Amino acid sequence: MENKNYNLFLKLDLSKYIGKWIAICEGKIICEGINMKKVFGEAKKTCPNKRPLIVKVPESETMIF
């Protein structure tokens, strides 16, 4: 499931989340915010038995390789 979440992160238009933390679980964005600990806590409540992908959406272009 983690690869599915990461692949989704790479493909989505995340422009409305710039500068924010997002949590992706089971192939969808489940929460977002400016505080990583709060986003992680909400993600664990939403998907308690899963391992969500927690990512800060960069404010400028990022090269991933």
C-alpha positions in Angstrom: 0.0 0.0 0.0 2.9 2.4 0.7 3.9 2.4 -3.0 0.4 3.2 -4.0 0.3 6.2 -1.7 3.8 7.4 -2.9 2.8 6.9 -6.6 -0.4 9.0 -5.9 1.7 11.7 -4.3 3.9 11.9 -7.4 0.9 12.1 -9.8 -1.6 14.4 -8.1 -1.9 18.2 -8.6 -1.0 19.3 -5.1 -1.0 23.0 -5.8 -3.8 23.7 -3.3 -1.6 22.1 -0.6 1.6 24.1 -1.2 3.5 24.6 2.1 1.2 22.2 4.0 1.5 18.7 5.3 -0.7 16.0 3.8 -1.5 12.5 4.8 -2.2 9.9 2.1 -3.7 6.5 3.1 -5.3 3.9 0.9 -4.7 5.9 -2.2 -6.3 9.2 -1.1 -5.5 12.3 0.8 -7.2 11.9 4.2 -6.1 15.2 5.9 -3.9 18.3 5.6 -2.6 21.1 7.7 0.4 23.2 8.7 1.3 21.2 11.8 2.9 17.8 11.1 2.1 16.3 14.5 -1.6 17.2 14.1 -1.8 15.8 10.6 -0.1 12.6 11.7 -2.5 12.3 14.7 -5.6 12.8 12.4 -4.2 10.3 9.9 -3.7 7.6 12.6 -7.3 8.2 13.8 -8.6 7.9 10.2 -6.6 4.9 9.3 -5.6 3.3 12.6 -4.2 0.0 11.3 -2.5 1.5 8.3 0.8 3.3 7.6 -0.1 6.7 6.1 2.4 8.6 3.9 3.0 12.0 5.6 4.6 14.6 3.3 5.1 18.3 3.2 4.2 19.7 -0.1 7.1 21.9 -1.2 6.8 25.6 -1.9 9.0 25.4 -5.0 9.8 22.7 -7.5 11.5 19.6 -6.2 13.4 17.0 -8.1 12.7 13.4 -7.0 15.0 10.7 -8.3 
